[in-house]
Amino acid sequence: MARMIGCQPMRSPRDCMTPAQRKKAMRSNRGRTGPERALASLLWQEGFRYLTAEGYRRRYGRRLLGQPDLIFGRKRVVLFVDGCFWHGCPKCGKMPEDYGNAFWRQKVETNVSRDERITVALRRDGWKVIRVWEHDLRRKPDLERTAHRVSRRLRRKAD
């Protein structure tokens, strides 16, 4: 049974929004994250040109499955920056004890399952899929190492 605050049921002790407020907040989370922008900037400086999911949709009139963070169209490569908590990072995506309830566990498991399906489908359609964990972009040395690793993979992919 959900805990009540006022007359609004809550899914967890930290969630104090109504379902309508939560929906609005989640819909507004469409912007690019700081780690994603930092990686994109380093790749751009190295000469790799890309589109975001929105740019791809505007240019080609359709969306790519999964809304990749960066799309290198000529190379047929897509890159996802996966947030450690939301995408179940085995290194640091452990759920805090107060989030250990079934709702959050199911949410993350559903995200992981969807990520796997999207990767398989994109590969089947001829795309190379690169997934980067958010923790690999937090500190400058990690960010630079990850950008170098991604750029090597992009260079290996023939134009």
Buried (B, 14 or more C-beta within 10 A) or exposed (E): EEEEEEEBEBBBEEBEBBEEEBEEEEEEEEEBBEBBBBBBEBBEEEEBEBBBBEEBBEEEEEEBEBBBBBBBBEBBBBBBBBBBBBBBBEEEBEBEEEBEEEEBEEBBEEBBEEBEEBBEEBEEEEBBBBBBBBBBBBEEEBBBEBBEEBBEBBEEEEE
